[in-house]
Each structure stands twice: as C-alpha cells, then as structure tokens.
Amino acid sequence: MAEKNEKAYEKVIEHIKNEIWQGTLKRGERLPPERELAETLGVSRNSVREAIRTLGLMGFVSSTQGAGNFVTCDIEQNLRESLRMMVLLGETNYLQISQLRRGLEGENARLAAERLTPKQAARLRELVRLMREETDAQKASAYDQEFHVLLCEASGNRLIKAFFGAMLSTINDFISTMYVRIVADPAQADALHSAHQRLADALAAHDAKGADEAIQSHFEVVDASIRREQRR
C-alpha cells in the first residue's frame, strides 16, 4: 500500500511538471482544485495533498488560505531547504559553504563592477565605515551582511542571488558568530575591514580585477578563522 501511495503522489507531481513544461500552467496561475486533480489522475485527494505539500517545500507551489494553490518559483526556498538538510545530515560543512560563497561572490564582484550604481557604491562605502566604527560586534556583523547582500543585488544575477540567499539564511547565526570572533583579534579585524574597503573602492571604480582580488582576500580571512575553529 505504501508503494502504491508513493507512486500516486509522484504521478501528481509529474502531471503538474508536465503542465508547466507544456505552458498550460504558468507562474502565478492557480492549480486545479484538489478534487479535480484527484479525479483527472485517478488518485486519492490525500495523494494530491502530499504532492502539493512536497512541491510547496521545494518552492514551486504556494498555498493561500481560501484561495487555493498557485504555481510559483521560489528558487531560494528550494536551495535553502536542500542546503539546510545537507548541513544537518553532515553532507557538507561551514568551510565548504564558505568556499562556495567565495566562488559566487567573486563572480558577484565582477558583475557588480560593471553594474554598480553611484547610490549603491556610496552605501557600500558607508557600510565599511560603519563596520569599522561600530563597537558592538553583533551590530557590525549586521552591517557586514548588508554589505554582501547589496553586492549580490548589484550583480543583477537572479540565480546567484538565490544561492547566496539560501546560504545566508542557512548559516546566518554561524556567520555572525564567526564575524565576532574575527574582529576580536585586532589584526584579523583590520584585514577583514581592509578587504571590504578595497572591494568597495574597486567596485566604485568599476575595477573587476581589483574587486575579485579583494573578495579573495576577504575569504582568506574568513576561511582561516573557520579552520581554526574546526581544529578546536
């Protein structure tokens, strides 16, 4: 019976995927009612609900009370749930996530160097100043995160932004903790803030190579701190 139910719920998922592929269902459109899907596919309504719940967790269907189920495309949610499970199951770790961030943010920096607006450039420089001047490390960490979110937005690449958002939400507490530990050491704090300053300056000058070099310097500090923590 369990195998039969599993196949039924997969049948519903496959049907919805095919409808999207063929263009019958588009983003923002409402799915047929559960009863109609069940009758059309010859499955139980419980199987339809399980399929919709699964697609919801994946970020491809959203449900609104009283209105129904709608096709969506929340890539970030999909990635976030997958990444969180990988961390929980020990399939990846914070150092590997940081290494992935380094690669993505290097590309972010190159793209942002071409597209950064004067307003964004001014805000990045302001955030560097705030990080340096803030004596509360937790507040300074929030400025650091805003800096990298703004960098990601400036790149204009939606997929990179989704990956970055998924990583950030998954390891947000860890990032804050690592930032506090890094800035507790004056030499490391200076290295981190200097990397941010060089990055902001390079982006304002539309210097893609300089921006990428600053990103690499930034993550050398971060990854070294993670490795020290792993050895404890």
C-alpha positions as CSV (number, residue, x, y, z in Angstrom):
1,M,0.0,0.0,0.0
2,A,2.8,2.4,0.9
3,E,4.4,1.8,-2.6
4,K,1.0,2.5,-4.3
5,N,0.6,5.8,-2.4
6,E,4.1,6.8,-3.2
7,K,3.6,6.2,-6.9
8,A,0.3,8.1,-6.8
9,Y,1.8,11.2,-5.3
10,E,4.7,11.1,-7.7
11,K,2.1,10.8,-10.5
12,V,0.6,14.1,-9.4
13,I,3.9,15.8,-9.2
14,E,4.8,14.6,-12.7
15,H,1.5,15.8,-14.1
16,I,1.9,19.3,-12.7
17,K,5.5,19.4,-14.0
18,N,4.3,18.4,-17.5
19,E,1.5,21.1,-17.4
20,I,4.2,23.7,-16.6
21,W,6.5,22.3,-19.3
22,Q,3.7,22.5,-21.9
23,G,2.8,26.0,-20.9
24,T,-0.7,25.0,-19.7
25,L,0.2,26.2,-16.2
26,K,2.3,29.4,-15.8
27,R,3.9,31.1,-12.8
28,G,1.2,32.8,-10.7
29,E,-1.6,30.7,-12.0
30,R,-3.8,28.6,-9.7
31,L,-3.7,24.9,-9.8
32,P,-6.9,23.0,-10.5
33,P,-8.8,22.1,-7.3
34,E,-7.6,19.0,-5.4
35,R,-10.8,17.1,-6.1
36,E,-10.4,17.8,-9.9
37,L,-6.8,16.7,-9.9
38,A,-7.7,13.6,-8.0
39,E,-10.5,12.7,-10.4
40,T,-8.4,13.5,-13.5
41,L,-5.4,11.4,-12.4
42,G,-7.4,8.6,-10.7
43,V,-5.7,9.1,-7.3
44,S,-6.8,9.9,-3.8
45,R,-7.1,13.5,-2.6
46,N,-4.5,12.6,0.1
47,S,-2.1,11.8,-2.7
48,V,-2.8,15.2,-4.3
49,R,-2.3,17.0,-1.0
50,E,1.0,15.1,-0.4
51,A,2.2,16.1,-3.9
52,I,1.3,19.8,-3.4
53,R,2.9,19.8,0.1
54,T,6.1,18.4,-1.5
55,L,6.1,20.9,-4.3
56,G,5.5,23.6,-1.7
57,L,8.6,22.6,0.3
58,M,10.5,22.7,-2.9
59,G,9.4,26.2,-3.6
60,F,7.3,25.5,-6.7
61,V,3.8,25.8,-5.3
62,S,2.4,28.3,-2.7
63,S,-0.8,27.9,-0.9
64,T,-3.2,30.7,0.1
65,Q,-5.9,30.0,2.6
66,G,-9.3,30.2,0.9
67,A,-7.8,31.0,-2.5
68,G,-6.1,27.7,-3.5
69,N,-2.7,26.6,-4.7
70,F,-0.6,28.6,-7.1
71,V,2.5,27.9,-9.3
72,T,5.5,29.8,-8.0
73,C,9.2,29.7,-8.5
74,D,10.9,30.3,-5.2
75,I,14.4,29.0,-6.1
76,E,15.9,30.3,-2.9
77,Q,13.5,28.3,-0.7
78,N,14.3,25.2,-2.7
79,L,18.0,25.7,-2.3
80,R,17.7,26.7,1.3
81,E,15.9,23.6,2.4
82,S,18.3,21.4,0.4
83,L,21.3,23.1,1.9
84,R,20.0,23.0,5.4
85,M,19.3,19.3,5.2
86,M,22.9,18.7,3.8
87,V,24.3,20.5,6.8
88,L,22.1,18.6,9.3
89,L,23.0,15.3,7.7
90,G,26.7,16.1,7.7
91,E,26.9,16.0,3.9
92,T,28.6,19.5,3.9
93,N,30.1,21.9,6.4
94,Y,30.6,25.6,7.0
95,L,34.1,25.6,5.4
96,Q,32.7,24.1,2.2
97,I,29.8,26.6,2.2
98,S,32.3,29.4,2.7
99,Q,34.3,28.1,-0.3
100,L,31.2,28.1,-2.4
101,R,30.4,31.6,-1.3
102,R,33.9,32.7,-2.3
103,G,33.3,31.5,-5.8
104,L,29.9,33.0,-6.1
105,E,30.9,36.3,-4.6
106,G,33.9,36.5,-6.9
107,E,31.5,36.4,-9.8
108,N,29.2,38.8,-7.9
109,A,32.1,41.3,-7.7
110,R,33.0,41.0,-11.4
111,L,29.4,41.6,-12.4
112,A,28.8,44.3,-9.8
113,A,31.9,46.2,-11.1
114,E,30.0,46.6,-14.4
115,R,26.6,47.4,-13.0
116,L,27.0,49.2,-9.6
117,T,25.1,52.5,-9.4
118,P,26.6,55.5,-7.7
119,K,23.9,55.1,-4.9
120,Q,25.0,51.5,-4.3
121,A,28.7,52.5,-4.3
122,A,28.0,55.2,-1.7
123,R,26.1,52.7,0.5
124,L,28.9,50.1,0.3
125,R,31.5,52.7,1.4
126,E,29.2,53.8,4.2
127,L,28.8,50.2,5.4
128,V,32.6,49.8,5.5
129,R,32.8,52.9,7.7
130,L,30.0,51.7,10.0
131,M,31.7,48.3,10.4
132,R,35.0,49.9,11.4
133,E,33.4,52.4,13.8
134,E,30.8,50.1,15.5
135,T,32.0,48.8,18.9
136,D,29.2,46.2,19.2
137,A,30.4,43.3,17.1
138,Q,26.9,41.9,16.6
139,K,25.7,45.2,15.1
140,A,28.8,45.4,13.0
141,S,28.1,41.8,11.8
142,A,24.7,43.1,10.5
143,Y,26.4,45.8,8.5
144,D,28.7,43.1,7.1
145,Q,25.8,41.1,5.9
146,E,24.1,44.1,4.4
147,F,27.3,44.8,2.5
148,H,27.3,41.3,0.9
149,V,23.6,41.3,0.2
150,L,23.9,44.7,-1.6
151,L,26.9,43.3,-3.5
152,C,24.7,40.4,-4.6
153,E,21.8,42.6,-5.7
154,A,24.2,44.8,-7.7
155,S,25.4,41.8,-9.7
156,G,21.9,41.5,-11.3
157,N,22.2,37.7,-11.5
158,R,19.0,36.2,-10.0
159,L,20.4,32.7,-9.7
160,I,23.5,33.8,-7.8
161,K,21.2,35.9,-5.6
162,A,19.1,32.8,-4.9
163,F,22.2,30.7,-4.0
164,F,23.5,33.4,-1.8
165,G,20.2,33.9,0.0
166,A,19.9,30.2,0.6
167,M,23.4,30.1,2.1
168,L,22.9,33.2,4.2
169,S,19.7,32.1,5.8
170,T,21.1,28.6,6.5
171,I,24.3,29.8,8.2
172,N,23.2,33.2,9.4
173,D,23.9,32.5,13.1
174,F,27.3,30.9,12.2
175,I,28.3,33.9,10.1
176,S,27.5,36.3,13.0
177,T,29.5,34.2,15.4
178,M,32.5,34.0,13.1
179,Y,32.4,37.7,12.5
180,V,32.5,38.4,16.2
181,R,35.5,36.0,16.6
182,I,37.4,37.5,13.7
183,V,37.0,41.1,14.9
184,A,38.0,40.1,18.4
185,D,41.6,39.9,17.0
186,P,42.7,43.4,16.0
187,A,45.0,42.2,13.2
188,Q,42.2,40.0,11.7
189,A,39.7,42.7,12.2
190,D,41.9,45.1,10.3
191,A,42.5,42.6,7.5
192,L,38.7,42.0,7.1
193,H,37.8,45.7,7.1
194,S,40.6,46.5,4.7
195,A,39.3,43.8,2.3
196,H,35.9,45.4,2.5
197,Q,37.3,48.8,1.8
198,R,39.4,47.6,-1.2
199,L,36.3,45.9,-2.5
200,A,34.1,49.0,-2.2
201,D,36.7,51.2,-3.8
202,A,37.3,48.8,-6.7
203,L,33.6,48.5,-7.4
204,A,33.1,52.2,-7.3
205,A,36.0,52.4,-9.9
206,H,34.4,49.6,-11.9
207,D,37.6,47.6,-11.5
208,A,36.5,44.0,-11.8
209,K,40.0,42.6,-11.3
210,G,40.6,44.6,-8.1
211,A,37.1,43.6,-6.8
212,D,37.9,39.9,-7.3
213,E,41.2,40.2,-5.6
214,A,39.5,42.0,-2.6
215,I,37.0,39.2,-2.4
216,Q,39.7,36.6,-2.3
217,S,41.5,38.5,0.5
218,H,38.2,38.7,2.4
219,F,37.6,34.9,2.2
220,E,41.2,34.1,3.1
221,V,40.5,35.7,6.5
222,V,37.1,34.0,6.9
223,D,38.3,30.6,5.9
224,A,41.3,30.8,8.1
225,S,39.1,31.6,11.0
226,I,36.8,28.6,10.2
227,R,39.7,26.3,10.0
228,R,41.0,27.5,13.4
229,E,37.5,26.8,14.9
230,Q,37.4,23.3,13.3
231,R,40.7,22.4,15.0
232,R,39.4,23.2,18.5
